[in-house]
């Protein structure tokens, strides 16, 4: 993936196939590599590849990192709490999607 300027206000759609290097993820989220490493250690995000510069992160890592930062900054949640909150949020989204499918099947 070629280097992109993520600091602009423009919106770029990111599909599920997009991956980020460690440096790109840091730039996108305005964080240091140490925070990303801590997120990996807590299991909040999972890299693909070897440690450090050879890590690549799936697009889901961008969302999970940004949510973690918001949980820390806005609510003072530690990384363990953020990991739990993210898992619960994803479970709620999954259940909500299933409920929508069930409701649409009934109305058909």
JORADA-V286225 format. One record per residue. N is the residue number from 0. PSI is psi in whole degrees, -180 to 180 (none if undefined). OMEGA is omega in radians with two decimals (NA if undefined). Layout:
BEGIN
N_PSI_OMEGA + N_PSI_OMEGA
END
This chain:
BEGIN
0_129_-3.14 + 1_158_-3.10 + 2_139_3.13 + 3_155_3.09 + 4_105_-3.09 + 5_2_-3.08 + 6_-9_-3.13 + 7_165_-3.09 + 8_-4_-3.13 + 9_158_-3.10 + 10_131_3.07 + 11_127_3.12 + 12_136_-3.12 + 13_120_3.14 + 14_175_-3.07 + 15_-18_-3.12 + 16_-13_-3.11 + 17_138_3.03 + 18_157_3.14 + 19_142_2.98 + 20_170_3.09 + 21_-45_-3.13 + 22_-41_3.13 + 23_-42_3.12 + 24_-41_3.09 + 25_-45_-3.14 + 26_-45_-3.11 + 27_-35_-3.06 + 28_0_-3.13 + 29_50_3.13 + 30_165_3.08 + 31_159_-3.13 + 32_-29_-3.13 + 33_-37_3.11 + 34_-43_3.12 + 35_-42_3.10 + 36_-39_3.11 + 37_-38_3.10 + 38_-38_3.10 + 39_-45_-3.14 + 40_-35_3.13 + 41_-7_-3.12 + 42_15_-3.14 + 43_-40_3.05 + 44_154_-3.12 + 45_117_3.13 + 46_160_3.02 + 47_131_3.10 + 48_-172_-3.10 + 49_162_-3.07 + 50_151_3.00 + 51_-132_-3.05 + 52_-19_-3.11 + 53_1_3.09 + 54_143_2.94 + 55_145_-3.09 + 56_135_3.07 + 57_163_-3.09 + 58_-29_3.12 + 59_-25_3.13 + 60_-34_3.12 + 61_-49_-3.14 + 62_-48_-3.11 + 63_-38_3.12 + 64_-45_-3.13 + 65_-40_3.10 + 66_-42_3.11 + 67_-44_3.13 + 68_-43_3.13 + 69_-42_3.11 + 70_-40_3.13 + 71_-49_-3.06 + 72_-43_-3.04 + 73_-34_-3.02 + 74_-5_3.14 + 75_25_-3.11 + 76_136_3.08 + 77_175_-3.06 + 78_-36_3.09 + 79_-43_3.10 + 80_-38_3.11 + 81_-41_3.12 + 82_-45_3.11 + 83_-46_-3.13 + 84_-42_3.12 + 85_-44_3.11 + 86_-43_3.13 + 87_-41_3.11 + 88_-43_3.13 + 89_-37_3.10 + 90_-41_3.10 + 91_-43_3.12 + 92_-41_3.12 + 93_-46_3.14 + 94_-38_3.11 + 95_-41_3.11 + 96_-42_3.10 + 97_-40_3.12 + 98_-43_3.11 + 99_-41_3.11 + 100_-45_3.14 + 101_-41_-3.13 + 102_-37_3.13 + 103_-31_3.07 + 104_-38_3.12 + 105_-38_-3.07 + 106_-9_3.14 + 107_none_NA
END
